[in-house]
């Protein structure tokens, strides 16, 4: 453990909503806490005919990113940002992005939504830097942050807590875990501008960090220790033995692979096990409106070849001493069937949408409704193998996905947005 442990009650999950979550599918039945789930017809499928995906701005508005790839091998160019109400899918309204120049609008990247705010960054002409913007519907975009070198990206911004997370090699050279003052943080992480009310959390990067998710007062990292690393010697890249040993936990054991919850001073708050009791954990997602991690999981006795098949969804409470993985629901007819879940989305209300694939069958969509503790198979038409970008609205009542390049909404009948 590095340094002190902060007040764990403050480590809650962020409001960040990411776009572009790719999911896979399933066959017919499943069990949830002893309840049998069946295909339901009380859901409405809304085919928008719109090409492209996006993110949920709030329960009533979905942001659409439209663009094209000029030619094979060239980068995607954004044509514009739009918003629509799922109840009126043909009423697509363009968002005014002025005063951003039209030529720069084509370079918009990584559009995400959180806390009723649209976030994106724009590449500078030299393509070595980017400017980070925030935007609300009906208002003009504002510059949230600029760097003199490197990229400020939306995935590292917490709108509710008003900070931008960044990393600096200068801190590794100084053997410092974080920058101790706001001024030092901006200098170390090379920010030329930060919007009033926001701060930069500048931390030392760890070589084993592979993925990162924000939480209210910290962040979750996926850590994997590599036996060799790539270095540049005399203009040529080559692999050498990793000069850094695996991370050592507070009890003295080495960690070569796992998840770590850290605070904004880079202290480790909690280790998240990937194996615990009868459960084995697959892909992890955070619950934006609560304090849980959700994950695909398998249980002792499930089918487990060289590549594990995860047919269940489990959850783990963050910032809780002695936390345990617990099963939320199972998407299996029998424990040893060869079918698996790969990606899913979790709403603020702890609802879950998931796809499942079994052999070469068409993927199918399932929705777990937390307030009722039920699971429904959704009455979609035959889905393509490339189906993905599944996202739940914050209240979990409506969700979107992209199939064959077209945006589709699924909404419970009788639900008024």
Secondary structure as UniProt FT lines:
FT   HELIX           8..10
FT   STRAND          30..32
FT   TURN            33..34
FT   STRAND          35..37
FT   STRAND          39..40
FT   STRAND          43..51
FT   STRAND          54..56
FT   STRAND          62..69
FT   TURN            72..73
FT   STRAND          76..85
FT   TURN            86..87
FT   STRAND          88..94
FT   TURN            98..99
FT   HELIX           102..105
FT   TURN            106..107
FT   STRAND          108..114
FT   TURN            115..116
FT   STRAND          117..123
FT   TURN            125..126
FT   STRAND          129..135
FT   TURN            137..138
FT   STRAND          142..147
FT   HELIX           154..156
FT   STRAND          157..158
FT   TURN            159..162
FT   STRAND          163..167
FT   HELIX           169..174
FT   HELIX           182..188
FT   TURN            189..190
FT   STRAND          191..194
FT   TURN            196..197
FT   STRAND          199..203
FT   TURN            207..208
FT   STRAND          209..215
FT   TURN            216..217
FT   STRAND          218..224
FT   STRAND          228..233
FT   TURN            234..235
FT   STRAND          236..241
FT   STRAND          247..248
FT   TURN            250..251
FT   STRAND          254..255
FT   STRAND          257..263
FT   TURN            264..265
FT   STRAND          268..272
FT   STRAND          275..276
FT   TURN            277..278
FT   STRAND          279..286
FT   TURN            288..289
FT   STRAND          292..299
FT   TURN            300..301
FT   STRAND          312..317
FT   TURN            318..319
FT   TURN            321..322
FT   STRAND          326..330
FT   TURN            335..336
FT   STRAND          339..346
FT   TURN            348..349
FT   STRAND          352..358
FT   TURN            359..360
FT   STRAND          364..369
FT   TURN            370..373
FT   STRAND          374..378
FT   TURN            385..386
FT   STRAND          388..392
FT   TURN            394..395
FT   STRAND          398..403
FT   TURN            404..405
FT   STRAND          406..412
FT   TURN            413..414
//
